[in-house]
Amino acid sequence: MLPYRRQKEDIKDMAWYVMRDLTRSNALMPSWKLLEADGYEVYTPMVWKVVKRGIKRTRERVPVIHDLLFVKSSREALDPVVSRIPTLQYRFVRGAYGKAMEVSEEDMERFIRATRSTDDVLYYKPSELTPAMVGKRVMILGGPLDGMTGNLLSIKGMRKRRLLVELPDTLISAVDVSPQYIKIIE
């Protein structure tokens, strides 16, 4: 498939859209790679996994949830691409007919900054996180996550301190934080 070069969009119409990729997990060209080749800003939460390629086993970065990706664009520029790639779909808001899910610029930049700060990231769906797992409210002072606020992940027996960073109704990440940077908020 030849790459389609997107047109420059008006900055004010740009948003982060939550998308679905219906390709198989072992596809050579998943939708996020096609969109990056077209020049779109795409973010897919990734983790390291051992993958078998033929008879070799290699360590590769693969998407946490294969069918989840975030694309920064305007709806007008993204609609033709969605109609051209049959395995790419918008995710829609429940209860709001035909309204595509969007993530605010602030939430998305915070999430990307947090997940790229370390290689050891845990991901949770909102339904997997129980109230007992949500710990004290903290602010990070210093380090790569300087200025971020959130809750600590509270799991019995866990020695690492992890900050919960949420994308509303989509995904929650728990990133490592050095105890020296943590300030508890009352």
Buried (B, 14 or more C-beta within 10 A) or exposed (E): EEEBEBEEBEEEEBBBBBBBBBBEEEEEEBBBBBBBBBBBEBBBBBBEEEBEEEEEEEEEEBBBBBBBBBBBBBBEBBEEBBEEBEBBBBBBBEEEEEEBBBBEEEBBEBBBBBBEBBEEBBBBEEEEBEEEBBBEEBBBEEEBBEEBEBBBBBEEEEEBBBBBBBBEEBBBBBBBBEEEBBEEEE
